[in-house]
């Protein structure tokens, strides 16, 4: 059963409201003091992952990818990725209501995930599933990332890893996919030292961000 089937999402997190917010440069998070209250953020400056030659992959991570230790899928386990992103010892902003709201966006083809699986487990799962190309992936997800797509803009919401490098592999797979599809922007909200060091992430003033966002949204592209 989809997560949103058991709860009612408030108007603040309806698909229409969420898409309008992302298109205007804002995104929601629950108030840590009052989780039922939704706060809206539009950071200045804004963190971005490059979709051009500025995107780089550390040598060690490139080696991991070449070794074929992981297999990646798109939209094979969206709810699982969200729940894994929410499963953090330090707590999470991904409440049940956010699971419901973004689950609905996923059903509408507007929220997407990249899943990373241990390659051996993934291969065994496929080989034991009567050669069905649409067979379900293995139960154990090693890493992933999820976000929202509006036109040619992708808003990466959260990432996780259960095995070393799996979350970074998800980011590389995401960027490669966005490039192939012709996306113009990959938003990460705030710049972090990890994303800057690992991938060449950078930040821009809000005014520049909004201009880039407008151009990206106008692109006639689709995530899948």
C-alpha positions, -999 to +999 in steps of 0.1 A: +000+000+000+013+034-009+022+056+022-003+083+014-032+058+014-033+058+052-032+095+059-046+128+046-021+153+034-028+189+043-032+215+016+003+228+023+017+196+010-007+189-019+010+182-053-002+215-066+012+235-037+045+216-037+051+221-075+043+258-072+067+261-044+096+244-061+089+264-093+092+296-073+125+285-055+110+273-022+108+239-005+091+227+027+104+212+059+085+206+092+090+230+121+113+211+145+094+226+174+060+219+160+062+191+134+027+196+122+036+231+111+052+234+076+080+259+071+091+271+036+127+278+028+145+296-001+182+298+009+205+326-002+229+315-015+216+283-030+236+250-034+238+233-068+254+203-083+270+210-117+256+193-148+286+204-170+323+198-169+326+212-134+311+180-121+339+157-110+342+123-093+370+116-068+395+090-080+386+065-053+349+067-062+356+063-099+375+031-090+346+018-069+322+024-099+346+007-123+348-023-100+311-029-105+304-034-068+270-018-071+240-018-095+217+012-099+181+015-108+156+044-113+122+045-095+124+009-085+119+015-048+109+051-042+092+046-008+121+024+004+146+052-005+126+078+014+122+056+045+160+048+045+167+086+042+144+091+072+161+064+093+188+085+110+201+083+145+201+121+148+165+123+138+149+134+105+126+160+090+110+133+068+078+128+088+050+104+079+031+133+063+061+141+040+063+104+031+027+106+021+030+138+002+061+128-018+047+093-023+018+110-041+042+131-062+060+098-072+027+083-083+021+113-104+055+109-121+069+140-105+092+126-077+119+101-085+146+080-069+179+064-077+185+031-059+219+015-054+221-023-047+250-046-039+258-059-074+260-096-063+226-095-045+210-076-074+222-102-099+211-131-077+177-115-073+172-111-110+184-146-118+160-162-093+129-143-106+120-164-137+138-141-161+113-113-157+128-080-168+105-062-144+113-084-114+115-066-081+149-056-068+165-073-038+153-064-003+186-048+008+191-013-006+227-001-002+221+036-009+200+061-028+188+096-034+153+110-041+139+143-053+114+162-074+115+170-111+099+201-126+106+206-163+144+204-166+151+212-129+157+184-104+155+191-067+175+165-048+159+162-014+179+136+005+204+108+002+215+078+023+240+050+024+241+016+041+274+006+026+305+028+020+303+049-012+267+037-020+252+072-015+279+088-036+274+062-064+237+072-063+246+109-069+269+100-098+242+079-114+217+107-109+239+133-125+247+111-155+210+105-160+200+142-157+227+150-183+214+123-207+178+136-203+189+172-210+182+187-175+195+222-168+197+223-130+203+201-100+194+218-067+208+206-034+194+234-013+225+242+008+262+237-001+280+211+020+317+205+023+311+169+012+293+177-020+317+205-028+348+182-023+334+151-039+315+165-069+323+202-074+291+215-059+288+253-058+265+280-046+249+310-063+230+341-050+192+337-049+186+361-078+209+341-101+194+308-088+159+320-097+171+329-132+187+295-137+156+278-123+133+296-147+154+286-177+156+250-165+119+246-159+112+258-194+132+229-209+109+203-226+125+173-209+113+144-188+130+125-160+122+091-176 
